Amino acid sequence: MIVRARAPLRVSFGGGGTDVPPYCDERGGAVLSATINRYAYATLVPGGGRLEVRSLDYDASISYNLDDPFLYDGQLDLVKAVLDHFRKHKRFTQGLEIALHNDAPPGSGLGSSSAITVALVRALAEYLHTPLDPYQLAELAYKIERVDVGIKGGKQDQYAAAFGGFNFIEFKEGVSIVNPLRLNQETLYELEYSLVFAYVGGQHFSGKIIEKQVTNYQKRKTDAVASMDRLRELAYEMKRALLLGRLGEFGELLDAAWESKKKMAEGISTPHIDELYHEARQAGALGGKISGAGGGGFMFFLCAPRRAYAVQETLRRMGAQPVHFSFVDEGVRAWRLG
């Protein structure tokens, strides 16, 4: 028997950063995101007497006896924490061979590490016949990643991967509410057609950027707090623009949100990213942003359709790699073979 699970990656349009505690616990966070046709995969093959894990993305592997305590040494610690959770609640009766891989490189800004966590949790829940609804799955993945392992970050990625689709997600202390958006199909098609995605490279150290963001908020730095408040407000305005099919307005809001996001913490943008953004705007982009905490990875731009090709060529000329993504509605799924 083989158990396999896949979880979609996501694009964050607005509100990213307001889902990070303590801001979201104290002031409330709101995020607009959508899942895309890129996935994180987890494959389980039961058998033998050991727990063996291979990560194709990091070219790393671990191997332990079933009941051996894990050494948390920076080598696939997130995977160890997921296995530890299930070992404590349902003892493994046989070994497992686990393979993990992702359609996007590490540090892409597409929520890939959280998607891997969600996929592995879902695969193990399927294998052990443990029912989890999307809220339970997302919250468990968040707890393991952010609390147990201590990886800095927010809550949106786990919820996006668990639920799938276009969602407006609100975060308050102890409560997360996922609001699926019922967009007009023509709006959805036109949005997909008008977006230009590009991999811009660079070093994407989301944990360090988020740590600076949290510190700025805790010190109540005026610019940072005002930027977070404005990002939350803009997320609500973006939702409204999308639901009304006003893509021109949506593009302008993306531009406003990017200007606010850069003020949350040092490192969100770089001189290279600033130059790319400026040139894309000159070529006809209405607005855009880095997808994720910042510093590198994927950027996207909303363009008037007749200007999309010019924006792509501008980005290509500057060393970025344009790619095409499509939106998907389905969240994490698991299935059995054999």
CORJO-V528560 format. One record per residue. N is the residue number from 0. RES is the residue in three letters. PSI is psi as a letter, one per 30 degrees, with the letter a starting at -180 (* if undefined). OMEGA is omega in whole degrees, 0 to 359 (* if undefined). BURIAL is b if it has 9 or more other ideal C-beta (glycine too) atoms within 8 Angstrom, else e. Layout:
n: {N;N}
res: {RES;RES}
psi: {PSI;PSI}
omega: {OMEGA;OMEGA}
burial: {BURIAL;BURIAL}
This chain:
n: {0;1;2;3;4;5;6;7;8;9;10;11;12;13;14;15;16;17;18;19;20;21;22;23;24;25;26;27;28;29;30;31;32;33;34;35;36;37;38;39;40;41;42;43;44;45;46;47;48;49;50;51;52;53;54;55;56;57;58;59;60;61;62;63;64;65;66;67;68;69;70;71;72;73;74;75;76;77;78;79;80;81;82;83;84;85;86;87;88;89;90;91;92;93;94;95;96;97;98;99;100;101;102;103;104;105;106;107;108;109;110;111;112;113;114;115;116;117;118;119;120;121;122;123;124;125;126;127;128;129;130;131;132;133;134;135;136;137;138;139;140;141;142;143;144;145;146;147;148;149;150;151;152;153;154;155;156;157;158;159;160;161;162;163;164;165;166;167;168;169;170;171;172;173;174;175;176;177;178;179;180;181;182;183;184;185;186;187;188;189;190;191;192;193;194;195;196;197;198;199;200;201;202;203;204;205;206;207;208;209;210;211;212;213;214;215;216;217;218;219;220;221;222;223;224;225;226;227;228;229;230;231;232;233;234;235;236;237;238;239;240;241;242;243;244;245;246;247;248;249;250;251;252;253;254;255;256;257;258;259;260;261;262;263;264;265;266;267;268;269;270;271;272;273;274;275;276;277;278;279;280;281;282;283;284;285;286;287;288;289;290;291;292;293;294;295;296;297;298;299;300;301;302;303;304;305;306;307;308;309;310;311;312;313;314;315;316;317;318;319;320;321;322;323;324;325;326;327;328;329;330;331;332;333;334;335;336;337}
res: {MET;ILE;VAL;ARG;ALA;ARG;ALA;PRO;LEU;ARG;VAL;SER;PHE;GLY;GLY;GLY;GLY;THR;ASP;VAL;PRO;PRO;TYR;CYS;ASP;GLU;ARG;GLY;GLY;ALA;VAL;LEU;SER;ALA;THR;ILE;ASN;ARG;TYR;ALA;TYR;ALA;THR;LEU;VAL;PRO;GLY;GLY;GLY;ARG;LEU;GLU;VAL;ARG;SER;LEU;ASP;TYR;ASP;ALA;SER;ILE;SER;TYR;ASN;LEU;ASP;ASP;PRO;PHE;LEU;TYR;ASP;GLY;GLN;LEU;ASP;LEU;VAL;LYS;ALA;VAL;LEU;ASP;HIS;PHE;ARG;LYS;HIS;LYS;ARG;PHE;THR;GLN;GLY;LEU;GLU;ILE;ALA;LEU;HIS;ASN;ASP;ALA;PRO;PRO;GLY;SER;GLY;LEU;GLY;SER;SER;SER;ALA;ILE;THR;VAL;ALA;LEU;VAL;ARG;ALA;LEU;ALA;GLU;TYR;LEU;HIS;THR;PRO;LEU;ASP;PRO;TYR;GLN;LEU;ALA;GLU;LEU;ALA;TYR;LYS;ILE;GLU;ARG;VAL;ASP;VAL;GLY;ILE;LYS;GLY;GLY;LYS;GLN;ASP;GLN;TYR;ALA;ALA;ALA;PHE;GLY;GLY;PHE;ASN;PHE;ILE;GLU;PHE;LYS;GLU;GLY;VAL;SER;ILE;VAL;ASN;PRO;LEU;ARG;LEU;ASN;GLN;GLU;THR;LEU;TYR;GLU;LEU;GLU;TYR;SER;LEU;VAL;PHE;ALA;TYR;VAL;GLY;GLY;GLN;HIS;PHE;SER;GLY;LYS;ILE;ILE;GLU;LYS;GLN;VAL;THR;ASN;TYR;GLN;LYS;ARG;LYS;THR;ASP;ALA;VAL;ALA;SER;MET;ASP;ARG;LEU;ARG;GLU;LEU;ALA;TYR;GLU;MET;LYS;ARG;ALA;LEU;LEU;LEU;GLY;ARG;LEU;GLY;GLU;PHE;GLY;GLU;LEU;LEU;ASP;ALA;ALA;TRP;GLU;SER;LYS;LYS;LYS;MET;ALA;GLU;GLY;ILE;SER;THR;PRO;HIS;ILE;ASP;GLU;LEU;TYR;HIS;GLU;ALA;ARG;GLN;ALA;GLY;ALA;LEU;GLY;GLY;LYS;ILE;SER;GLY;ALA;GLY;GLY;GLY;GLY;PHE;MET;PHE;PHE;LEU;CYS;ALA;PRO;ARG;ARG;ALA;TYR;ALA;VAL;GLN;GLU;THR;LEU;ARG;ARG;MET;GLY;ALA;GLN;PRO;VAL;HIS;PHE;SER;PHE;VAL;ASP;GLU;GLY;VAL;ARG;ALA;TRP;ARG;LEU;GLY}
psi: {k;k;k;k;l;k;k;k;l;l;k;j;e;l;f;k;f;f;g;k;l;f;e;f;e;e;f;k;l;k;k;k;l;k;l;l;h;k;l;k;k;k;k;k;j;k;l;a;g;l;j;k;k;k;j;e;e;f;h;l;l;l;k;l;l;e;g;k;k;k;j;j;g;f;j;h;e;e;e;e;e;e;e;e;e;e;e;e;f;j;k;k;f;l;l;k;k;k;k;k;l;k;f;k;l;k;g;f;g;g;h;e;e;e;e;e;e;e;e;e;e;e;e;e;e;e;e;g;h;j;k;k;l;e;e;e;e;e;e;e;e;e;e;e;e;e;e;e;f;g;k;k;l;a;f;e;e;e;e;e;e;e;e;l;a;k;k;j;k;k;k;l;j;f;k;k;k;k;j;k;k;i;k;k;e;e;e;e;e;e;e;e;e;f;k;k;k;k;k;f;a;l;j;j;i;e;e;e;e;e;e;e;e;e;e;e;e;e;f;h;k;e;e;e;e;e;e;e;e;e;e;e;e;e;e;e;e;e;e;e;e;e;f;f;g;i;e;e;e;e;e;e;e;e;e;e;e;e;e;e;e;f;f;e;l;k;f;e;l;l;e;e;e;e;e;e;e;e;e;e;e;e;f;g;k;e;l;a;l;k;j;a;e;l;f;a;b;k;l;l;k;k;l;k;e;f;f;e;e;e;e;e;e;e;e;e;f;g;f;l;j;k;l;k;k;l;k;k;f;k;a;k;k;k;l;k;k;*}
omega: {174;173;180;176;174;178;183;171;187;170;179;183;185;176;180;185;177;177;183;173;4;183;185;179;186;186;181;179;178;184;173;182;179;178;186;184;168;193;167;185;172;180;179;174;181;176;179;184;183;172;183;183;173;173;181;182;183;183;184;179;175;179;181;167;188;186;179;174;179;172;179;189;182;180;179;182;180;177;179;182;176;179;178;180;183;176;181;186;178;185;175;180;176;182;178;168;186;176;182;172;190;177;180;181;174;181;183;186;181;179;188;182;178;178;176;179;179;180;181;177;181;179;179;177;177;181;184;179;180;182;176;174;185;178;180;181;181;182;177;179;178;182;182;185;188;185;185;182;176;177;184;177;182;186;190;187;181;180;178;182;182;185;184;177;174;183;168;189;180;183;172;183;178;184;173;184;179;179;177;181;178;182;171;183;179;177;180;180;182;177;180;181;188;181;174;177;178;173;186;180;180;179;183;179;187;182;181;179;181;177;177;179;180;179;179;179;182;177;179;175;192;183;182;181;178;178;178;178;180;178;178;178;181;177;177;179;177;178;181;180;179;182;179;178;182;187;175;177;178;178;178;178;175;180;179;180;179;178;178;184;183;183;183;184;175;176;179;174;177;176;179;179;178;180;177;182;180;182;177;177;178;180;175;176;178;180;180;180;167;176;182;185;179;177;181;182;182;169;172;182;172;186;163;186;182;181;185;181;180;178;178;181;177;180;180;180;182;174;176;182;178;177;179;174;171;178;177;182;190;174;183;178;177;179;181;176;176;*}
burial: {e;b;b;b;b;b;b;b;b;b;b;b;b;b;b;b;b;b;b;b;e;e;b;b;e;e;b;b;b;b;b;b;b;b;b;b;e;b;b;b;b;b;b;b;b;b;e;e;e;b;b;b;b;b;b;e;b;e;e;e;e;b;e;e;e;b;e;e;e;e;e;e;e;e;e;b;b;b;b;b;b;b;b;b;b;b;b;e;e;e;e;b;e;b;b;b;b;b;b;b;b;b;e;b;e;e;b;b;b;b;b;b;b;b;b;b;b;b;b;b;b;b;b;b;b;b;b;e;e;b;e;b;e;b;b;e;b;b;b;b;b;b;b;b;b;b;e;b;b;e;b;b;b;b;b;b;b;b;b;b;b;b;b;b;b;b;b;b;b;b;b;b;e;e;e;b;e;b;e;e;b;e;b;e;e;e;b;b;e;b;b;b;e;b;b;b;b;b;b;b;e;b;e;b;b;b;b;b;b;b;b;b;b;b;e;b;b;e;e;e;e;e;e;b;b;b;b;b;b;b;b;b;e;b;b;b;b;b;b;e;b;b;e;e;e;e;b;e;e;b;b;b;b;b;b;b;b;b;e;b;b;b;b;b;b;e;b;b;b;b;e;e;b;b;b;b;b;e;b;b;b;e;b;b;b;b;b;b;b;b;b;b;b;b;b;b;b;b;b;b;b;b;b;b;e;e;b;b;e;b;b;b;b;b;b;b;e;b;e;b;e;b;e;e;b;e;b;b;e;e;b;b;e;b;e;e;e;e}
